[in-house]
Every structure is written in structure tokens, then in C-alpha cells.
Amino acid sequence: MKAARQLRHVARTVLLAGEGDAEVLFMQHLKGLYVQRGSGIVITIKNARGKGAAHVVDFAFRQSRNAAYDVKAALLDTDAGWSDKTRAMARKAKVQVLPCEPCLEAMLLTVHRVPIEGHTTAQLKHSFEARFGCAASDATTLRHFNRELLDEARTRIPVLDALLNLLTKTSGT
């Protein structure tokens, strides 16, 4: 009698490209909160080191040529290099764009229900630092973003919901 074959489950692979240090830090924090070992999903987070939205999309595409990923996504600010041309490039490269309008700090302030309308990127970054005592690229800010708060905020913030879906869905694209 032959031994029963053991089924192997293939992990879903996700490449997340962040525009800079703050985006990467935030995505690593989310990965730690939401992705358990053996969950059937493998998350790779890469830093595009700035240079605007078009560069981040191109960076995600170029990184994906090094390994086969089921999903490629880019978390980026819309204050520089965000255009119809960049959107078209993302569609062609099959990179899911997670746009923070106008910047990551705006999304993070929105998590805490701080009004952001009518403020520039510079004003939002200043407001973020005043509220949390440091820049978004400082790891100490992460203590202000626990899972309970993020779970509530995802119902209000589509880009956060899309990012969390990438971290938690184990099948499909």
C-alpha cells in the first residue's frame, strides 16, 4: 500500500515597494501585526529611496523581474511624479498603486481622525511631527498605530484597506 501523498501549499508572494524609509517602516509594522508565519503568504518589502511616484512604480517593476511575485504593489506619495503617464505605466507593468494623497503622513493623520483637507505636504509633515513628536520615518511613531486602531481606520481609508488586504489574503491576486 502506497503512503498517501502530502499536499504542498504554495505560498502567495507579494512585493511591496515603498517610496522611502517611512513607507517601508510602516509596511514592516503592518507585516508584523498582520502576517503570521505559515499563513500562506510571503511578503517582500523594498525601499525605492524616493524620487517620486514614477520612480517607485518603475522600481517595483524592475524588482519584480528578479523574482516571480503573484502581486506587485507600490505605496507612494502623490505629491511628486503622480500623473496619467505614471498610472498608465503602473497598469502596463501590473503594479498595484497604493497612493497616499498627498503623502503618507496624511494617511497616518487620517487614521487618528486629524483633518488634513487643504494642507500641503510640508504642513502635513509638520503636523505629524507636532502630534507624534518625530517624523514618520522614526520607528517610535509606530506605537501610535496598533492593530485595533488600524482595523477601525481601514473602514474609512481605502488605501489602508487595500494595503491590509494585500497582507492578509492568501489566494488570488
C-alpha positions in Angstrom: 0.0 0.0 0.0 1.4 3.4 -1.0 1.7 6.2 1.5 -0.8 9.0 0.9 0.8 12.0 -0.8 1.1 15.0 1.2 -0.3 18.1 -0.4 2.0 21.1 -0.6 0.6 24.5 -0.4 2.2 27.2 -2.5 2.6 30.5 -0.7 1.2 33.6 -2.3 4.1 36.1 -2.9 3.7 39.8 -2.6 6.2 42.5 -3.5 5.6 45.8 -1.7 7.7 48.8 -2.8 7.7 51.8 -0.6 8.6 55.3 -1.8 11.0 55.8 1.1 12.0 55.0 4.7 8.7 56.0 6.3 6.6 53.9 3.9 8.9 50.9 4.3 8.8 51.2 8.1 5.0 51.4 8.1 4.7 48.4 5.9 7.1 46.4 8.0 5.0 47.4 11.1 1.8 46.2 9.3 3.5 42.9 8.3 4.5 42.3 11.9 0.9 42.9 13.1 -1.0 41.0 10.3 1.2 38.3 8.8 1.8 35.2 10.8 4.5 32.6 9.9 3.0 29.8 8.0 0.0 31.9 6.9 0.5 31.0 3.2 1.7 34.4 2.2 5.3 35.7 1.8 5.7 39.5 1.8 8.9 41.2 0.5 9.3 44.9 1.2 11.7 47.0 -0.8 12.7 50.7 -0.5 12.7 52.7 -3.7 14.6 55.6 -1.9 12.3 58.4 -3.0 12.5 60.2 -6.4 8.7 60.5 -6.9 5.8 58.2 -7.9 7.1 57.3 -11.4 10.4 56.1 -10.0 8.6 54.0 -7.3 6.4 52.3 -10.0 9.4 51.6 -12.2 11.4 50.4 -9.2 8.6 47.9 -8.3 8.5 46.7 -11.9 12.3 46.2 -12.1 12.4 44.4 -8.7 9.7 42.0 -9.9 11.9 40.9 -12.8 14.3 39.4 -10.3 11.7 37.0 -8.9 8.2 35.9 -9.7 5.7 37.6 -7.5 1.9 37.0 -7.5 1.3 40.6 -6.7 3.4 43.8 -7.1 2.3 46.9 -5.3 3.8 50.4 -4.6 3.0 52.6 -1.6 3.8 56.1 -2.7 3.0 59.8 -2.2 1.1 61.7 -4.9 2.8 65.0 -4.4 5.6 64.3 -6.9 5.6 62.4 -10.2 2.0 61.3 -9.9 0.4 61.6 -13.4 -1.7 59.9 -16.0 1.6 58.7 -17.5 2.6 57.1 -14.2 -0.8 55.5 -13.8 -0.5 54.0 -17.4 3.0 52.8 -16.6 1.7 51.0 -13.5 -1.2 49.4 -15.4 1.2 48.1 -18.1 3.7 46.8 -15.5 0.8 45.3 -13.5 1.9 47.2 -10.4 -1.0 47.9 -8.0 -0.6 51.5 -6.8 -1.4 52.4 -3.2 -1.5 56.3 -3.4 -1.2 58.4 -0.3 -2.7 61.7 -1.1 -0.7 63.8 -0.9 1.7 61.9 1.4 2.0 59.0 3.9 1.7 61.4 6.8 -1.8 62.5 5.5 -3.0 58.9 5.7 -1.4 58.3 9.1 -3.0 61.5 10.4 -6.4 60.4 9.0 -6.0 57.1 10.9 -6.1 59.3 14.0 -9.0 61.4 12.6 -6.9 64.5 12.2 -8.3 66.8 9.5 -6.0 67.1 6.5 -8.0 68.9 3.9 -6.4 72.0 2.4 -3.0 71.3 3.8 0.2 71.0 1.8 2.7 68.1 2.1 5.0 70.3 4.2 2.2 71.3 6.5 1.1 67.7 7.0 4.6 66.5 7.7 4.9 69.4 10.3 1.5 68.5 11.8 2.6 64.8 12.0 5.8 65.7 13.8 4.0 68.0 16.2 1.4 65.4 17.1 3.7 62.4 17.4 7.0 64.0 18.4 9.0 62.7 15.5 9.0 62.1 11.7 7.0 59.2 10.2 10.4 57.6 9.3 11.1 57.3 13.1 10.2 53.8 14.5 8.9 55.3 17.7 5.8 56.6 15.9 4.6 53.0 15.3 3.4 52.7 18.9 0.6 55.0 17.9 -0.7 52.6 15.3 -1.9 49.4 17.0 -4.0 46.7 15.2 -7.3 47.8 16.8 -6.9 51.4 15.6 -5.8 50.2 12.1 -8.7 47.7 11.9 -11.2 50.6 12.6 -9.4 53.0 10.2 -9.4 50.6 7.3 -13.1 51.0 7.0 -12.6 54.8 6.4 -9.4 54.8 4.4 -9.5 52.8 1.1 -5.7 52.8 0.5 -5.1 51.4 4.0 -7.8 48.7 3.4 -6.1 47.8 0.1 -2.7 47.5 1.7 -4.1 45.3 4.6 -5.9 43.1 2.0 -2.5 42.5 0.3 -1.1 41.4 3.6 -3.9 39.1 4.6 -5.5 37.5 1.6 -3.8 34.1 0.9 -5.2 33.5 -2.6 -6.0 35.3 -5.7 -4.3 38.5 -7.0 
